[in-house]
Amino acid sequence: MTLTPARIAAIPLFEGLPEEHLRDLAAIAREQSLRKRETIFSEGEKGTGFYVVLSGRVKIFKLSAEGKEQILHFFGAGEPFGEVPVFTGLHFPANAETIEDCRLLFFPRESFVGLIQKNPSIALNMLAVLSKRLRVFASLIEDLSLKEVPGRLAAYLLYLSDKGSGASELELTITKSQLASLLGTIPETLSRIIGRMTGQGLIESDGRKIRILDRSGLRGLAEAGRSL
């Protein structure tokens, strides 16, 4: 499908840009289709450009020397990733892999930097979006690193709810094994904690579907960062 300015304008990162800039972006972007579990880039590779997810989901992770995987984040439709090397000229700091069939847009670094030099407003628009995301990530990282696992899970469920405009009905788009890795625990521990939260009336769980029953109780658990 031909990339049009309208398709670029639908990406939050470029929202509000004038038609001329959208045409320039459409001219340099390359659409890619990848199958599930395909590597997009590996840690240490030269950052030749950045990506935006059109459909599907992407996992960002690091591997320890022993091969243990630590998931850092998941990105879905409309979200950019791998953009740091575009501005720093450095290498990718982590690995990226599809967790389902994906369509991506790739923006080559050299062409994109050329557009920014010609039209600085593109960079300003990006910085506004990325700064907002950085604040969310900083809060999320604090939640996931300084709290006990129940507090981390509570904070993550509230993050998903807030991302869905306060929805109480959540459907995990990742496996419980992947969620456990993201929260820095193991699946068995995660299952026990979900069971305890259910028993205390905080949530209901049915497979990947989770319903928040007691938002204030969940928030209290997240803010305290304690065990159940």
N, C-alpha and C positions, 0 to 999 in steps of 0.2 A: 504494500500500500504506500502511495506517495506521501511523503511528509509535507504537511501543509502548515502555514502559520497558525491555523486554528488548533491543530493537534499540539503544537508547541505551547500555545497559550493555555491549554488545558492542564499543563504541568504547573503545580503551585510555585515551583522555583522561578518560573518565568512569567507569573501572573502579572498583568498590568503593563507589560512592556509594549511599546508602540509597534505597529504592524511591520515597519521596516526592520526592526531588530529581530522580530519573530521570523521574518523571511530569511535573514542572515543565519539564524540558528538552525532553521530547517534545512538550509543548504549544506551545513557541515555535519549534521547528525547522521548517524548510521544505525539503522534498525537491525537488531540481532534476535534470532530465535534460538533458544537453548532448551535442551531436554533436562529432566530432573536429574540432579546430582552431577551436573557438569561444572567444572572449575571455571570461574570467570577470571580470577587472577590469584596469584599466590603471594604470600608475604615475602618481601624483598625484591619483587619484580619492579622494574622501572614503571613509574606512573605515567603511562602514555595518554591518559584521558580519564574522564569520569563517566558514570552511568546514571540513568534514570530508569526505574522499573515501570514498564507499561502494564504488564500483567504478570501474575505469579508472585513468588516470594523468594528472597535471597537471604542466605545465612552468612554473617560475618563472624569469623572465629580465628583463634590462635591455637597453635599446637605446642605442647611442652616438648622438652627433649625426649621424654618417654613416649611421646605420641598421644598424650591425653588431650582431648579437645575441650577448649573453653569457649563457649559461645558468647559473643559480645553483643550482638543485636540481630534483629530480623528486619528486613525492609520489604515493603509491599508496594502496590500500585501508586504511582505519583511521587515516590520518594527517591532522592538522589543518594548515591554512595560512591566512595572512592574519589571524592573531590579534593581532598587535602593535597595530594601530589600535584594537582593542577596549579595550585598557588605556590607550593614550596619547591616544586621541581625535584622532589625526593621520590623514594620508592614506596610501594604500597605497604602500610604497617601491619596488615593482617591478611587473612585469606577470605575469598568470597566464592560461594558455591550456591547453585540453585537448589531449592528443596522441593520444587515442583517445576513443571514446564513453564518457561518464562519468555516474555518478549521484553527486550531492553532497548534503550537508546544509548548509543555511545557517542560522546563528544570528544574528539581528539584534542589533546592539550595544546598543540601548536596552533591549530586553527582557532580554538576557543580563546586563547590568550590574545591572538591577533584581533578578534572581535572586541575583547575587553579594552584593548589599547585604543581602538577606534571609537568604541561606545562605552565609556566608563559606567554609564547608568545600568548596564547589564550586571556589572559586578556589585553595584550598590543594591540592586534588587536581590541578588543571591545572598549578600551578606545579611540582609534583613531576615530572610528565611532561615539561613544557617545559624544565625545568632539565636533565634527563637528555639531551634532544635537543640542547640548546644545547652541552653538553660534546662530544657527538659532532660537531656542526657545526663547533665551534671547531677540533677536531683535523683534520677534513676540510679546512677552509679553509686551515689551515697546510700540509697536504699539497699542496693544489692551487696554492698561491701561492709557496711557498718552494723547491720542488723542480723538478728538470728533468722533462721530460714522461715519460720512462720511470718515474721514481720516483713521479710523480703517478698514472700508470696502475696501477702495482703497488699503491699505497696504495688506489686506488679498488676494485680487484679484491678486495683483502683486506677492505675495508669491506663489499662486497656479500656476501662469503663469511661474515663475522661476522654480518651481518644475517640470513643464512640458516642460522644455528646451525652455522657451520663447514663448510658444504657445499663440496666441491671442484668439483662440476658447476654451472656458472653459465650462465644464459641471459639475455642482455641484453634488457631490455624497451624499450630505446631504440635508435635507429639509430646507426651508427658516426659519422655526421655530427653527431648530437646529442651523442654521447659526446665527440667531438673538441672541440666548443664548450664542454662542461662542463670539460674538461681544459685549455682555453686553447690549443688547437693547431688544425691543419687535418686533414681526413680522410686526406690522402696521408701526412702525417707519422705519424699514428696507425697506419695500415696498415703502414708500415715498421717501427715499434716492435713491433707485434704479431708481425710476421714474425721480428724479431730475438729476441724472447722465446721464440718457438716454436723457433727454431734453437738456442737455448741450453738447451732442455729445461725452461724454467720453466712453460710453458703449452702446451696444444693449442687450436687455434682452428678452428671450423667454422661460418662465418657468424656468427650471434649466440650460438652456443654456445661457451663457453670452459671448459676443464678445467684446474684448477690441478694441475700435476705436482710442482712443487718449492716447497712453501709457505715453507720456511726461506729459500730463495734469493730468493723474491719479497719476503719480509719484509725481507731484507737490502738489497735494491734500494730498497724503500720507505723504510727508515730512513736509508739513505745519501743518498737523493734525487738520485743521480747519473745520468749518461747510461749507456747500454749500451756 
